[in-house]
Amino acid sequence: MLNQSVLNSGWEPLAEVEQTLGWLDFGVFSAMLGISAIIGCYFGFFSGRENTAKEYLMGGKSMGIGPVSLSLIASHISGITVLGVPAEIYRYGMQYWAVIISGFMVSYTVAAVYVPVFIKLQLTSSYQYLELRFDNNVKRMASVLFVISQMLYIPIVVYVPALAFSQVTGINVHLVTPITCAVCIFYTTLGGLKAVVWTDTLQTILMFASMVAVMVLGADKIGGWGEVWKRNEEGGRLEFFNMDPDPLKRHTFWTVLWGTYFGWLSQCGVGQGMVQRYLSVPNLKSAKWTIFWFSIGLGLSKVLSSATGMLIYASYQSCDPLSSGRVKRPDQLLPMYVLDVAGHIPGFTGLFVAGVFSAALSSMSTGLNALSGVIVDDLLADVLPTKIVSKGVLLRLAAALMGAVCVGLVFVVEHLGGVLQAALSLGGITSGTLLGLFTLGMFVPRASSRGALVGSCVSLLLVSFVVFGAQNHLANGTMKHRTLPFSVHECSANFTVSDPEWPDNDAVWPIFRLSYMYFGLLGSLIVLLVGIPVSYMDTSKRKSLHKDLFCPLVHRWLPDQMDQRHPTEVKLLYELET
């Protein structure tokens, strides 16, 4: 972190300054949790629905476009995003803005390529596609990857905002985390996808309301957006089009555009949490409309987050809170800013706390609902006593159990130290491999199960080597990413800030200096580059395939002798034959 060495500091870190929330703040936050729990009770006891797996996982395919679109937005925007994007803009500048273009590109690709296949097959899990297209082994491998990634991601996505607010407001992280997680587990377990979607709708509204309120108050206090723009320009933050094609640069227009495109394509195109929502609406047309509105909301959220980062820099242009010791971590910048700008307004801090935790809880509820389906339908379907206990009950038990495990892992995460960053980067490993698997299946008719397995294993090994090698260099300080300069010349105390020592990154292997944005792309390419030739060399017996297993864009090139039976029928016959 730039300018962390502070000598003779007269500032007291904000984490040690007494910061309390008023009763109105606690009331606003508690109201969000209470309404979420009521929604879960309604859909669990009073909605008149049947206790079926289809109802629990896909809302009976009767959900509306509006709430599902808001749920997609909430699922994609985590507490890490709400706190992390403003900190990214503050420290590295505006180049991150290119993710807005990536969001629209991803939405168009998902609507044209992946969703038509899932809608046609009408599956309860996206990983069931891999069983129909390849075999059970490929499905299980992908399911295990998904479970591992979610069990790492959910505790982090809950812990990061909880820690940030604990350190700037005095709320004990060991108190707020179990309470908020318990409410999330309750409504997710009880109400299924309908409860998740409607609580996401509430939480999305809260999240956007808090972000807009901060922007309005912050801009008014600093003298308008003209002044904000001027200060960011003076600080060198307004870099929009760094067209350097070097993939070793952390952020350029191209690394952000294409890196984010492939990273989000995996989550939005084939991720179980998102696919469930596409399948919860009545038809393909409705699904495409949800994706359209999702892209609008996603772009708006990135605009608001980026603008908030500009506001924070304009406010602290002459006295960097990180250098002065007011905060210790970049993700504390936004909570500190909210307290400075609007801490005197009763209830406002509570609204913002509710907004940030809403982002975290929506990600958690989506993950738990998706995990329950993958575990019950994909991993343990052969051993669970479905004749004794209904699948609906088993799904609820799985969601509750996974939620309890995630709460426990939250308290493990806080002791990981430098490993936390490596755990976050693991998402790039699994997401790239999964995207490559589905793309291989939907676009390459000759792709075989052996090719899919070999390609996936090679991808996991190679990308893991790259990711953990890079994280090791970052943790050891042998590689650092240069941040933009900061100033402390107008701080109220005298500071002697040492200039940061930047290591010679050129001494590190180029593969470890690859922009982290490209991890997902790298994983996908390896699956295809290895899986396709292995499939063509594979001489084992191939099962019959139906055209519905392939992307509509390649139907014209499919051989005429494609199996005309529905994929589920082919699956049953193939199991009997083998």
TAVENQUI-V959833 format. One record per run of one state. SS is the DSSP state (H for helix, E for strand, - for the rest). FROM is the first residue (numbers start at 1). TO is the last residue. If there is no record, write none. Layout:
# TAVENQUI-V959833
[[SS,FROM,TO] [SS,FROM,TO]]
This chain:
# TAVENQUI-V959833
[[-,1,5] [E,6,7] [-,8,13] [H,14,16] [-,17,22] [H,23,46] [-,47,52] [H,53,61] [-,62,64] [H,65,76] [-,77,78] [H,79,92] [-,93,93] [H,94,121] [-,122,127] [H,128,133] [-,134,135] [H,136,169] [-,170,172] [H,173,222] [-,223,224] [H,225,234] [-,235,252] [H,253,270] [-,271,271] [H,272,279] [-,280,283] [H,284,315] [-,316,320] [H,321,324] [-,325,329] [H,330,342] [-,343,347] [H,348,379] [-,380,390] [H,391,413] [-,414,418] [H,419,443] [-,444,448] [H,449,476] [-,477,495] [E,496,497] [-,498,504] [H,505,507] [-,508,509] [H,510,513] [-,514,515] [H,516,537] [-,538,545] [E,546,546] [H,547,549] [-,550,551] [H,552,557] [-,558,562] [E,563,563] [-,564,566] [H,567,577] [-,578,578]]
